[in-house]
Amino acid sequence: MENRYLYRAKHIHMLSGNEHLDGSWVIGFLSGEHHITNDSGEYLIDPNTICQCTGYEGIYEKDIFQCDDERYVIEWCDDSLSWDAVAVGSSESISLGEFAPDEVDVIGNVFDNPELLEV
């Protein structure tokens, strides 16, 4: 089984016949437009929150889904003599050249927004 065929979406609970989005995520395989199935069962989901797995793992060895976001701090690396993107909460770094320009959104800096460094 390859991870890229996994999906994630917000679970909808049925309470007294009324749908209630509880905010919990379920991961599994799409089984119809409104359901995800995994080893624990079949779940009713909000189809507006469906995200497909990219097949890649993030810095914490968790699957990355198409809607996920990771934060990096841009730092100079004396070893490679280049700019690196260092993942917040980890020592993993990626050369800034590995990112396409449309993949980068500047959301602040560590001096004006220190809360961005909180994990």
C-alpha positions in Angstrom: 0.0 0.0 0.0 1.4 3.4 -1.0 0.8 6.4 1.1 -0.1 8.6 -1.9 -3.4 6.8 -2.1 -4.3 7.9 1.5 -6.7 10.7 2.1 -7.5 12.8 5.2 -10.7 14.8 6.0 -12.6 16.1 8.9 -15.0 13.6 10.5 -18.7 14.4 10.7 -20.6 12.9 13.7 -24.3 12.2 13.6 -26.0 13.4 16.8 -29.7 12.9 17.1 -30.0 12.8 13.3 -28.1 16.0 12.9 -24.6 16.3 11.3 -21.9 17.7 13.6 -18.4 18.5 12.4 -16.3 17.6 15.5 -12.9 18.8 14.0 -11.1 15.5 14.3 -9.3 14.2 11.3 -9.6 10.7 9.8 -7.1 9.1 7.5 -7.8 6.3 5.1 -9.1 5.5 1.7 -11.9 7.3 0.0 -15.0 5.1 -0.2 -17.4 7.3 -2.0 -17.7 11.0 -2.0 -18.6 11.4 1.7 -16.7 8.5 3.4 -13.2 7.5 4.4 -12.5 3.9 5.3 -9.6 2.6 7.4 -8.8 -0.3 9.8 -11.1 1.2 12.4 -14.2 1.5 10.2 -16.0 3.8 7.8 -16.4 7.5 8.6 -18.7 10.2 7.3 -16.6 13.2 6.3 -16.9 16.8 5.1 -16.0 16.5 1.4 -14.7 20.2 1.5 -11.8 19.1 3.8 -10.5 16.2 1.7 -6.7 16.3 1.3 -4.7 13.6 -0.6 -1.4 12.4 0.7 1.6 13.6 -1.4 3.7 10.4 -0.8 6.3 12.5 1.1 7.1 12.6 4.8 7.7 15.8 6.7 10.3 16.7 9.3 8.6 14.6 11.9 8.3 11.5 9.7 4.6 12.1 9.3 2.8 11.9 5.9 2.4 15.3 4.2 -1.0 15.9 2.7 -1.8 18.4 0.0 -3.2 21.0 2.4 -0.3 20.8 4.9 2.0 23.6 5.7 5.5 23.5 7.3 7.4 26.6 8.7 11.0 27.3 8.0 13.5 30.0 9.0 15.9 31.1 6.4 19.5 31.0 7.6 23.0 31.3 6.0 24.9 28.0 6.0 28.6 28.4 6.3 29.2 24.7 5.3 27.5 25.0 1.9 27.9 28.7 1.5 24.3 29.1 0.7 20.9 30.0 2.2 19.0 27.2 3.8 15.5 26.8 5.0 15.7 25.3 8.5 12.5 23.6 9.7 11.0 25.1 12.9 11.2 22.6 15.7 13.9 20.5 14.0 17.5 20.8 12.8 16.6 19.6 9.3 17.5 22.0 6.6 16.8 22.2 2.9 18.7 24.4 0.4 16.5 27.4 -0.4 17.2 26.6 -4.1 15.0 23.4 -3.7 11.9 25.5 -3.4 10.1 26.9 -6.4 9.3 30.6 -6.0 5.5 29.9 -5.9 6.1 27.5 -3.0 7.3 30.2 -0.6 5.1 32.6 1.3 6.9 35.0 3.7 4.8 35.2 6.8 7.1 37.3 9.0 10.5 37.4 10.7 11.9 36.1 14.0 12.4 39.6 15.4 8.9 41.0 14.8 7.0 37.7 15.1 8.8 35.4 17.6 5.6 33.4 18.1 6.2 31.9 14.6 9.0 29.9 16.1 6.7 28.1 18.6 6.0 24.5 17.8 
